[in-house]
Amino acid sequence: MPHIELPEPDAGVIRRLPILIEGLKARVGQDLLIVDEEGRRAYESDAFTAYRRVPMLVVLPRTTEEVSKILKYCHENDIKVVPRGAGTSLCGGSLPTEDAIVLCISKMNRVIELDYANRIARVEAGITNLQISAQVAKAGFFYAPDPSSQLACSLAGNIAMNSGGAHCLKYGVTTHNVLGVKMVLIDGTVVEIGGSLLERNGYDLLSYVIGSEGQLGVITEATVKLVPSPEGARPMMIGFRSPEAAGSCVSAIIAAGIIPVAIEYMDRAAIEVCEAFAGAGYPLDVEALLIVEVEGSESEIGVLLGRVAEIAAQFDPKTIKISADPDQSARIWAGRKAAFGAIGRVADYLCMDGTIPLAQLPHCLTRINQICAEYGLKVANIFHAGDGNLHPLILYDANNPEEAERAEAAGEAILKLCVELGGCLTGEHGVGIEKRELMTTQFTPTDLAVQMRIKTVFDPTWRLNQAKVFPLAFTDAMRAGNAASTPEAA
C-alpha cells in the first residue's frame, strides 16, 4: 500500500549518527542503546505492517530520569524522537523514520504503588494492562480497559491512543480510567499532570494528553483507577438472520436503558473463522452474532439476560444461547479475543477503526459490505457494538500491490462514511499515519490549526513523532513557522 506519503530522511542528521551515539552513551550509557542494524530492524514497524522504516537508533530507558536526559540531548541536537510502547499500534502510530531515534519505554514496567483504600495504582507506563490486573486480582480489583492486545500492549500506548476494549461499554475507555500521568517534554522537563484525585483545579490538560499519540511528550508513569471485581458475569450469544437485525437489536438494548458490560458483534465471515480457530461454540447458520455480557449477583444476571432475550426476540433471532458455566463463558470470549489472529490465518487484512452513532448501525453495516464489494474485496466485521466502535477487517493479498491499494481505498471510504453518519475517524486505534490525510474530512482547517498550535506549546520544534496525526501540508506550514497561513496550506 504505497500511497501514504512519508517524509524524506534528513541525510545530514544521519551523517552525524556516530557523534550522536557517543553523546547519548555519555549521558545514559552503552547498555541502553541498540545500534546494530539487526537490532534496529526489530523496531522498523508496529502492527500497521504495510509500512516499514528502520530507525537510525533505538534507546531503551529504565527510568524517568534517563528519558529526561535522552530527550534533552535530542532537543539540543535537533533529533527526531518516536515514542514507542509495545509496538501494537494498528495505525502506524509508532512508525519510525530513518533519521529518528525510537525511544521505547518497554523496560519501564514496574508497579510503583498500590493504594486499595483509594482504589488507585501508580505504575510505570511500560506495564501491560493484564500485568496491572494480575497484580491486584488477589485484592479483588482489576484494571478495566481491555483491548484485544491487552496481553501485550503497554499502558503508554493505551494512553497515547485512548484505547478501549470489549468492556468499555460499562467501564469506559482509557480516559475514564487514568487519573494522572508523569510526562517528559522534548526539552527534558518532567511534568506531572492530574494526580490521584477525581477532581482537579486548573486546566484539564490530562484530557488533552490522553489520545495525543506521542505528540506532546513521553509518558513514563500513570496513576490509574482500580475497579472492584464483579460478583459474577455471564455472556449470552444471539444469532441473527441479517446484520441489519443484529444492529437494530443493539440499538434497542441501549435504548431500553440496559448497560451490559459488553456487546460484541461478529458477522458470518468472522464467526466461521473464529469458530474454526477457537471452538467457542458459535452458531454457524447465522449471518450475524452478538455476544452480550452482563454482571452482578446471580439473580441480577438472570434478570438482565432475560430482559436482553426479550428485546432480541423482537428481531426474529435464529438462536439464543446463554452460557451455562465458567468454561463456556471463557470459550466464548476466547473466540472473540482471538478474532484478529484467527482472521490472519486465512488472509491478510486491514483493520479499520471508526465510530458511529448507534442509531446508524444497521445502515452502516449495509454500506460497509457494499463498499468492500464495490472494490472487489471481502470484509469480516468484528467490533464493539455497544459504543458504536467499528472494526471492519478488509481482507486482501498483501503480495498483490493493486489489491492492497484497493483495500486502503475501501478503508478510506468506510472512514469517510463514519464521519458522514455523525461519527468520527477513530474510536481507539488513533490516527497515526493511516488516517492522517483524512483529518480534513472531520476537522476544518481552523480546527486543525488550533490543535497544532497547542502541540507547538509542548513541542516547539516539532521533533516528537513527526508525520503523524496532522496532514503533511499542514505540518510543513507549521514547522516553517507560518502558523497564520496553516489553514490554507493544504
C-alpha positions in Angstrom: 0.0 0.0 0.0 2.4 2.7 -1.2 0.3 5.8 -1.3 0.6 7.1 2.3 3.4 9.6 1.9 6.3 9.5 4.3 8.9 12.4 4.6 12.3 12.0 3.2 15.0 11.5 5.9 17.5 14.2 6.7 20.8 12.9 5.3 22.7 15.5 7.5 21.3 14.0 10.7 22.1 10.5 9.6 25.7 11.5 8.9 26.0 12.8 12.4 25.0 9.4 13.9 28.4 8.4 15.2 28.6 11.7 17.2 25.1 11.3 18.4 25.7 7.8 19.6 28.7 8.9 21.6 26.8 11.8 23.1 24.0 9.5 24.3 26.5 7.0 25.6 28.0 9.7 27.8 24.6 10.6 29.2 22.8 7.2 29.7 25.4 4.5 29.0 26.0 2.0 26.2 23.6 -0.7 27.5 20.5 1.4 26.8 21.3 1.8 23.1 20.6 -0.6 20.2 23.0 0.4 17.4 23.3 -2.7 15.1 21.0 -2.9 12.1 19.6 -6.3 13.1 18.5 -4.9 16.5 17.1 -1.7 15.0 15.2 -3.6 12.4 13.0 -5.1 15.1 11.6 -1.6 15.6 11.0 -0.8 11.9 7.2 -1.2 12.1 4.4 -1.5 14.5 1.2 -3.6 13.9 0.4 -1.5 10.8 3.0 -3.6 8.9 2.3 -2.3 5.4 4.9 0.5 6.1 8.4 0.0 7.5 11.4 2.2 8.2 14.5 1.2 10.1 15.3 3.9 12.7 18.8 5.2 13.0 19.0 4.4 16.7 16.8 2.8 19.4 17.1 3.7 23.1 15.5 1.7 26.0 15.5 3.8 29.1 14.7 2.3 32.5 13.8 5.5 34.5 12.1 8.8 34.0 15.5 10.5 34.7 17.0 8.6 31.7 14.1 9.6 29.5 14.7 13.2 30.5 18.4 13.0 29.6 17.7 11.4 26.3 15.0 13.9 25.3 17.1 16.9 26.4 20.0 15.7 24.3 17.8 15.1 21.3 16.3 18.6 21.7 19.7 20.2 21.9 20.9 18.4 18.8 17.7 18.6 16.6 17.0 14.9 16.6 13.5 13.5 15.9 12.1 11.2 18.5 9.5 8.5 18.1 8.0 7.3 21.4 7.1 3.7 21.5 5.4 1.3 23.9 4.9 -2.3 22.8 4.5 -1.6 19.1 0.9 -2.9 18.8 -0.4 0.3 17.1 -2.7 -0.5 14.2 -2.4 2.9 12.6 1.3 3.4 12.2 1.4 5.5 15.4 5.0 4.4 16.3 6.4 4.0 12.7 9.9 5.5 12.8 11.8 7.4 10.2 15.4 6.7 9.1 16.6 9.9 10.7 14.8 9.4 14.1 15.5 7.8 17.4 13.0 5.3 18.7 12.5 5.9 22.5 10.9 2.6 23.7 9.7 2.5 27.3 9.1 -1.2 27.4 11.7 -1.7 30.2 9.7 0.7 32.5 7.1 -1.8 33.7 7.1 -1.7 37.5 4.2 -1.3 39.8 5.2 1.7 42.0 2.4 1.9 44.5 -0.9 0.1 45.2 -3.5 2.1 47.2 -6.5 -0.1 47.7 -8.2 2.2 50.2 -8.4 4.9 47.4 -8.7 2.3 44.6 -5.7 3.5 42.6 -2.4 2.2 41.4 0.7 4.2 40.4 2.7 2.3 37.7 5.4 2.8 35.1 3.9 3.3 31.6 5.6 0.3 30.0 3.4 -2.1 32.0 0.7 -4.1 30.2 -3.0 -3.9 31.1 -3.0 -7.5 32.2 0.0 -7.1 34.4 -1.9 -4.4 36.3 -4.9 -6.6 36.8 -2.7 -9.6 37.7 -1.1 -7.5 40.5 -4.4 -6.5 42.1 -6.5 -9.6 41.4 -6.0 -11.2 44.9 -7.2 -8.0 46.5 -10.4 -8.2 44.5 -9.7 -5.5 41.9 -8.8 -5.1 38.2 -7.9 -2.5 35.6 -10.8 -2.1 33.3 -9.7 -1.2 29.7 -9.2 -4.4 27.8 -8.2 -4.1 24.2 -7.7 -7.3 22.3 -4.0 -6.8 22.6 -4.1 -6.4 26.4 -1.7 -9.2 26.9 1.0 -7.3 25.0 0.0 -3.6 24.7 1.6 -1.1 27.1 -0.3 1.4 29.2 1.7 4.2 27.5 0.3 3.1 24.1 -3.2 2.9 25.6 -2.9 6.4 26.9 -1.5 7.7 23.6 -4.4 6.2 21.6 -7.1 6.4 24.3 -7.7 2.7 23.9 -10.9 0.9 25.0 -11.8 -2.7 24.5 -14.8 -5.0 24.7 -15.8 -4.0 28.3 -15.5 -0.2 27.7 -19.3 0.0 27.3 -19.7 -0.1 31.1 -16.3 0.9 32.4 -15.2 3.4 29.8 -12.1 3.8 27.8 -8.6 4.8 28.9 -9.5 8.5 29.6 -12.1 7.3 32.1 -9.6 5.1 34.0 -6.4 7.2 34.2 -6.2 9.9 36.9 -2.8 11.3 36.2 0.5 10.9 34.3 4.1 11.8 34.6 5.4 13.1 31.2 8.7 14.2 29.9 8.7 17.1 27.4 11.0 17.3 24.5 13.5 19.6 26.3 13.8 17.1 29.2 11.4 18.9 31.6 9.4 16.4 33.7 5.8 17.4 34.4 3.0 15.8 36.4 -0.5 16.2 35.1 -3.5 15.2 37.1 -2.9 13.0 40.1 -4.7 10.7 42.5 -7.9 12.8 42.9 -11.0 12.7 40.8 -11.3 16.5 40.8 -8.5 18.9 39.9 -8.1 22.7 39.7 -6.8 24.5 36.6 -6.9 23.4 33.0 -7.8 19.8 32.3 -4.6 19.0 30.5 -4.9 15.3 31.2 -7.8 15.1 28.7 -5.6 16.6 26.1 -2.6 14.3 26.9 -4.7 11.1 26.7 -5.1 10.5 23.0 -2.3 12.8 21.9 -0.4 10.0 20.2 3.1 10.9 21.4 2.8 14.4 20.0 3.3 16.2 23.3 5.8 14.2 25.4 6.8 10.8 26.6 4.6 9.4 29.3 6.7 7.4 31.9 4.2 6.9 34.8 0.5 6.9 35.3 -2.0 6.8 38.2 -4.9 4.5 37.2 -8.2 3.6 38.8 -8.7 0.1 40.2 -12.2 -1.3 39.8 -13.7 -3.9 42.2 -14.1 -7.3 40.6 -17.7 -8.0 40.0 -19.6 -10.7 42.0 -20.2 -12.6 38.8 -20.5 -12.2 35.0 -22.0 -14.2 32.2 -22.3 -13.8 28.4 -25.0 -14.9 26.0 -24.9 -15.4 22.2 -27.7 -14.2 19.9 -27.6 -15.3 16.3 -29.5 -13.3 13.7 -30.7 -13.8 10.1 -29.2 -10.5 8.9 -26.6 -7.9 10.0 -29.4 -5.3 10.0 -31.4 -7.2 12.6 -28.3 -7.5 14.8 -27.6 -3.8 14.5 -31.2 -2.9 15.4 -31.1 -5.2 18.4 -28.0 -3.4 19.7 -29.8 0.0 19.5 -32.9 -1.5 21.2 -30.9 -2.9 24.1 -29.2 0.5 24.8 -32.5 2.4 24.2 -34.1 0.2 26.9 -31.7 1.6 29.5 -29.7 -1.7 29.9 -25.9 -1.2 30.0 -24.3 -4.6 29.6 -20.6 -5.0 30.3 -20.1 -5.6 26.6 -21.9 -6.0 23.4 -19.7 -7.5 20.7 -20.7 -8.1 17.0 -19.4 -10.6 14.6 -20.6 -11.3 11.0 -20.8 -14.7 9.2 -17.2 -14.4 7.8 -15.8 -13.7 11.3 -17.9 -16.3 13.0 -16.8 -19.1 10.7 -13.1 -18.3 11.1 -13.2 -17.8 14.8 -15.1 -21.0 15.5 -12.7 -23.0 13.4 -9.8 -21.5 15.4 -11.2 -21.5 19.0 -14.1 -24.0 19.1 -16.1 -21.5 21.0 -19.5 -23.0 20.2 -20.6 -20.1 17.9 -23.6 -20.9 15.7 -22.6 -21.4 12.0 -26.0 -21.0 10.4 -26.5 -17.2 11.2 -25.5 -14.1 9.4 -24.6 -12.1 12.5 -23.8 -12.8 16.1 -24.0 -10.7 19.2 -22.1 -11.6 22.4 -23.8 -9.8 25.3 -22.3 -10.0 28.7 -23.8 -8.7 32.0 -22.5 -8.8 35.5 -23.7 -8.7 39.1 -25.2 -11.2 41.5 -26.5 -14.4 40.1 -30.1 -13.2 40.4 -29.3 -9.9 38.8 -27.5 -11.6 35.9 -30.5 -13.8 35.3 -32.9 -10.8 35.2 -30.7 -8.8 32.9 -30.1 -11.7 30.4 -33.8 -12.4 30.4 -34.6 -8.8 29.5 -32.0 -8.9 26.7 -33.5 -12.1 25.4 -37.0 -10.5 25.4 -35.6 -7.5 23.4 -33.7 -9.8 21.0 -36.9 -11.8 20.3 -38.4 -8.7 18.6 -35.8 -9.1 15.8 -36.5 -12.7 14.9 -33.2 -14.3 16.1 -32.3 -17.7 14.8 -30.7 -18.7 18.1 -30.3 -17.5 21.7 -27.8 -19.3 23.9 -26.9 -18.3 27.4 -23.6 -19.5 28.8 -24.2 -22.3 31.4 -20.8 -22.4 33.1 -17.5 -20.6 33.5 -15.8 -22.9 31.0 -18.3 -22.0 28.3 -18.0 -18.3 29.1 -14.3 -18.5 28.8 -14.6 -20.2 25.3 -17.0 -17.5 24.1 -14.6 -14.8 25.0 -11.5 -16.7 23.8 -13.0 -16.9 20.4 -13.7 -13.1 20.3 -10.3 -12.2 21.7 -8.6 -14.4 19.2 -10.5 -13.0 16.3 -7.8 -10.8 14.7 -5.3 -13.7 14.9 -7.8 -16.2 13.6 -8.6 -14.0 10.6 -4.9 -13.6 9.9 -4.6 -17.3 9.3 -6.8 -17.1 6.2 -6.0 -13.7 4.7 -4.1 -10.5 5.1 -6.3 -7.8 6.4 -6.6 -4.1 7.1 -8.2 -3.5 10.5 -10.2 -0.3 10.4 -11.4 1.7 13.4 -14.2 4.2 13.2 -17.1 5.3 15.4 -20.7 5.9 14.6 -23.9 6.8 16.4 -25.7 3.6 17.5 -28.9 4.5 15.6 -26.8 4.4 12.3 -25.5 0.9 12.9 -27.9 -1.1 10.7 -27.4 1.3 7.7 -23.6 1.5 8.3 -23.2 -2.3 8.3 -25.1 -2.5 5.0 -22.9 0.2 3.4 -19.6 -1.4 4.7 -20.4 -4.6 2.9 -21.4 -2.6 -0.2 -18.2 -0.5 -0.2 -16.0 -3.6 0.0 -18.0 -5.4 -2.7 -17.5 -2.3 -4.9 -13.8 -2.7 -4.5 -13.9 -6.4 -5.2 -12.9 -7.3 -1.6 -14.3 -9.4 1.2 -14.8 -8.0 4.7 -15.2 -9.5 8.2 -16.9 -7.3 10.7 -15.9 -7.6 14.4 -16.5 -4.7 16.7 -17.6 -3.2 20.0 -21.2 -2.7 19.0 -22.3 -1.2 22.3 -20.5 2.1 21.8 -20.5 2.1 18.0 -16.8 1.4 17.7 -16.4 -0.4 14.3 -13.6 -2.7 13.4 -14.2 -3.9 9.8 -11.4 -6.3 8.7 -10.8 -5.7 4.9 -9.4 -8.9 3.5 -6.7 -8.7 0.8 -3.5 -10.2 -0.5 -0.5 -8.2 0.8 1.6 -9.6 -2.0 -0.6 -8.0 -4.6 0.1 -4.3 -4.7 -3.0 -3.5 -6.7 -5.2 -5.4 -4.3 -3.5 -3.7 -1.4 -4.2 -0.3 -2.9 -7.9 -1.2 -3.3 -8.0 -2.3 0.4 -6.7 1.0 1.5 -9.1 2.9 -0.7 -12.0 0.9 0.7 -10.8 1.6 4.2 -10.8 5.3 3.5 -14.4 5.1 2.1 -15.5 3.4 5.3 -13.9 6.0 7.5 -15.5 8.8 5.5 -18.8 7.0 5.9 -18.4 7.1 9.6 -17.9 10.9 9.6 -20.8 11.4 7.2 -23.1 9.5 9.6 -22.1 11.7 12.5 -19.3 9.6 13.9 -15.5 10.1 13.8 -12.4 8.7 12.2 -11.2 6.7 15.2 -12.5 5.1 18.3 -9.4 3.6 19.9 -6.7 2.9 17.4 -5.7 6.5 16.9 -4.8 8.5 13.7 -1.1 7.8 13.2 -0.2 7.8 9.5 -3.2 5.7 8.4 -5.8 8.4 8.9 -3.6 11.5 8.8 -4.7 12.8 5.5 -8.3 12.1 6.3 -8.3 14.5 9.2 -9.6 17.3 6.9 -12.7 15.1 6.5 -13.6 15.6 10.2 -12.0 18.9 11.0 -11.9 22.3 9.4 -8.6 23.9 8.6 -9.1 26.2 11.5 -9.8 23.3 13.9 -6.5 21.7 12.8 -4.6 24.9 13.1 -5.7 25.3 16.8 -4.8 21.7 17.6 -1.4 22.2 16.0 -0.7 25.4 17.9 -1.4 23.6 21.1 1.2 20.9 20.1 3.7 23.7 19.4 3.4 24.8 23.1 4.6 21.4 24.2 7.0 20.6 21.3 8.1 24.0 19.8 10.4 22.4 17.2 8.0 19.6 16.2 10.5 16.8 16.9 8.1 14.4 18.6 6.5 11.7 16.4 6.7 13.6 13.2 4.4 12.9 10.2 1.7 11.5 12.4 -1.9 12.8 13.1 -1.8 16.1 11.1 -1.8 16.3 7.2 1.7 16.8 5.9 0.8 20.0 4.1 -0.4 21.5 7.4 2.7 20.1 9.3 5.1 21.6 6.7 3.5 25.0 7.1 3.5 24.9 10.9 7.1 23.8 11.0 8.1 26.6 8.6 6.8 29.0 11.3 3.9 30.2 9.2 1.1 29.4 11.6 -1.1 32.1 10.4 -1.4 30.6 6.9 -1.7 27.0 8.1 -5.4 26.7 7.3 -4.6 27.4 3.6 -1.6 25.2 3.4 -3.5 22.2 2.2 
